[in-house]
């Protein structure tokens, strides 16, 4: 209790055209909508798994708290 999750900023770098359904679902699940769109999310195991699936399509940076 009292432990806070780390936050990370993810930005979409590549288009979804020609990508697999799984990759498209992961990008949408992370809340990204278009190229150069970015979101700040919690670094949960679920989110990190989705990021790992599309790691070639997004850039990730740690946010210092």
N, C-alpha and C positions, 0 to 999 in steps of 0.2 A: 504494500500500500504506500502511496506517495511517490512511486517511481513513475516518471514521465517518459513517454515514448520519444525517440528522436524524430525530428521532422526532416523531410527531404523535399527538395524542389525537383520536379521532373518536367522536361520540355520535349515536345515531339519534334523530331528532326526530319523524318521521312513521311512521304505520302502513304496512305493505306491502299492505294490502287495496286491490285495484283497480289495482295497479302492473303494469308490463310484466314479462315474464319476465327480460329483461335487467337491469332495475333490481333485481328480487328476487335474481338471481344475484350482482350486485355487492355488495349488502348482506350476503348470506351469505358471499361471498368475503372480505369485510373482517372477518368474525368477529362481526358484530353479530346479536343474536337477537331483541331486543324494543325497544320505545320506552324511551328513557333509558338503554339499555345503552351502555357506552363501552369502547373498547379503545385501547391504546397500540401503534402500529405504526411500522415504518420508512417513511420517505418515499421509496419506490422509484418509478420511472416506472410500474410496473404498478399499484401501489396508488393513485397519484395519478390514473391514468386511470379507475379504478373510482370514486374519490371524485368526479371530474368528472362521471361519468354520473349520480350520485345527489346532486349538490351541494345540491339543494333539500330533501333529506331528512335531511341530516346536518349537524352543526356540527363544525368543525375548529379545533384550536388547536395552536400550535407549543409544543414542550416544550424549555425551556432545559436544556442539559447543562453 
